[in-house]
Amino acid sequence: MLLPNRILHSGVFGRNVFFIRLASLTFILMVWTVPQVQAEEVPTTPSAVVIQWLQSYPHDLPQAVTLTSPDFRENVPPSEWITQKESLLHQIRMKYLDSRILKEEISVNHAVIEVKVLISTILGEQIQLERYELTRFCSVWLLEKVSVLEERFLGHTM
């Protein structure tokens, strides 16, 4: 049964209709936009986290910081960590040029990945053996620690 307009838009009934329409519109917008936001691929394995790290660090620190735990950042807030790293990385002009995963050890909530990398800095190119330690928080793997196990300089550009 249709109600006259003056009843629909008056008093409590009119406010309820307004809020129901607003809630419906909000729900539709959320359902429509959430899959687009989630379209960015979230790494689901420790090696995928390391690969994404190597692709984003140091040129995309806002992306790289999402892969790190608070312990990795020494409990520094992400925005402050980015500011600290940008300054240092700008000075040394560090870039990852190539990488290859050599070893993976994965348990339920802890993983260790060893990667051979070729990097470039103001000192020249060097090969490093890096060790990435990750911890799973709920279903998300995050970097806990990165260590350089070996390094060999290939030349100097200074």
C-alpha positions in Angstrom: 0.0 0.0 0.0 1.4 3.4 -0.9 1.4 6.1 1.7 0.8 9.8 0.8 3.9 12.0 0.5 3.1 14.1 3.5 3.2 10.9 5.7 6.4 9.6 4.1 8.3 12.8 4.7 7.0 13.9 8.0 8.1 13.1 11.6 9.7 9.9 12.8 8.5 7.9 9.8 10.2 10.3 7.3 13.5 10.3 9.3 13.4 6.5 9.4 13.0 6.3 5.6 15.8 8.8 5.2 18.2 6.7 7.4 17.2 3.4 5.7 17.9 4.9 2.3 21.2 6.4 3.6 22.2 3.0 5.1 21.3 1.2 1.8 23.4 3.7 -0.3 26.3 3.3 2.1 26.1 -0.5 1.9 26.0 -0.4 -1.9 29.0 1.9 -2.1 30.9 -0.3 0.4 30.1 -3.5 -1.5 31.0 -1.8 -4.8 34.3 -0.3 -3.7 35.8 -2.9 -1.3 36.7 -5.4 -4.0 38.5 -2.7 -5.9 40.5 -1.8 -2.8 41.3 -5.4 -2.2 42.4 -5.8 -5.8 46.0 -5.1 -4.7 47.6 -8.4 -4.2 48.5 -9.1 -0.6 51.4 -11.5 -0.3 50.3 -14.7 1.2 53.6 -16.6 1.5 56.9 -15.6 3.1 58.7 -15.7 -0.2 56.0 -13.5 -1.8 56.6 -10.9 1.0 60.3 -10.9 0.4 59.8 -10.6 -3.4 57.4 -7.6 -2.8 60.0 -6.1 -0.4 62.7 -6.4 -3.0 60.4 -4.8 -5.6 59.3 -1.8 -3.4 62.4 -1.1 -1.2 63.9 1.5 -1.3 61.9 3.4 -4.0 58.4 2.9 -2.7 58.8 3.1 1.1 55.0 3.5 1.8 54.5 0.1 0.2 57.6 -1.4 1.8 56.6 -0.4 5.3 53.3 -2.4 5.0 55.5 -5.5 4.9 57.2 -4.8 8.2 56.4 -5.6 11.8 56.8 -3.0 14.6 59.8 -5.0 15.8 61.4 -4.6 12.4 60.9 -0.8 12.6 62.1 -0.8 16.3 58.6 0.3 17.3 58.9 3.5 15.3 55.6 4.5 13.6 55.5 3.8 9.9 55.5 7.5 8.8 58.5 8.2 11.0 60.3 5.1 9.7 59.7 6.2 6.1 61.1 9.7 6.9 64.2 8.2 8.5 64.9 5.8 5.7 64.3 8.3 2.9 67.0 10.5 4.2 69.6 7.7 4.5 68.7 5.9 1.2 68.8 9.2 -0.7 72.4 9.7 0.6 73.6 6.3 -0.4 71.5 5.9 -3.6 70.8 2.3 -2.9 68.9 0.1 -5.4 68.2 -3.6 -5.8 69.2 -4.6 -9.3 68.6 -8.4 -9.1 67.7 -11.1 -6.7 67.4 -14.8 -6.4 65.9 -16.9 -3.5 68.4 -19.5 -2.4 66.8 -21.1 0.6 63.4 -21.2 2.4 62.7 -22.6 5.8 59.0 -22.2 6.8 57.2 -23.4 9.9 53.7 -22.5 11.1 54.4 -19.0 12.3 58.1 -18.3 11.4 60.1 -18.3 8.2 63.6 -17.7 7.1 64.4 -16.8 3.5 68.0 -16.4 2.2 68.3 -14.3 -0.9 71.3 -13.5 -3.1 71.0 -9.9 -4.3 72.8 -7.5 -6.5 72.6 -3.9 -5.2 73.9 -0.6 -6.3 75.0 2.2 -4.0 77.3 5.3 -4.2 80.2 2.8 -3.5 79.3 0.7 -6.6 77.7 -2.6 -7.1 77.9 -5.4 -4.7 76.6 -8.9 -4.2 75.0 -9.7 -0.9 73.6 -12.8 0.8 70.6 -11.5 2.8 68.6 -13.4 5.4 65.0 -12.4 5.9 63.2 -13.5 9.0 59.4 -13.3 9.0 56.6 -13.9 11.5 53.0 -14.7 10.8 50.5 -12.5 12.5 47.1 -14.1 12.1 47.3 -14.9 8.4 49.7 -12.1 7.4 53.5 -12.6 7.0 55.6 -9.6 8.1 59.3 -9.0 8.0 60.9 -9.2 11.5 64.6 -8.8 10.6 66.9 -8.5 7.6 70.6 -9.4 8.0 73.5 -9.3 5.6 75.4 -12.6 5.9 78.0 -11.9 3.2 78.9 -9.1 0.9 81.3 -8.7 -2.0 82.0 -5.4 -3.7 82.3 -5.6 -7.5 83.8 -2.2 -8.0 83.8 1.5 -7.0 82.3 4.3 -8.9 83.7 7.2 -6.8 
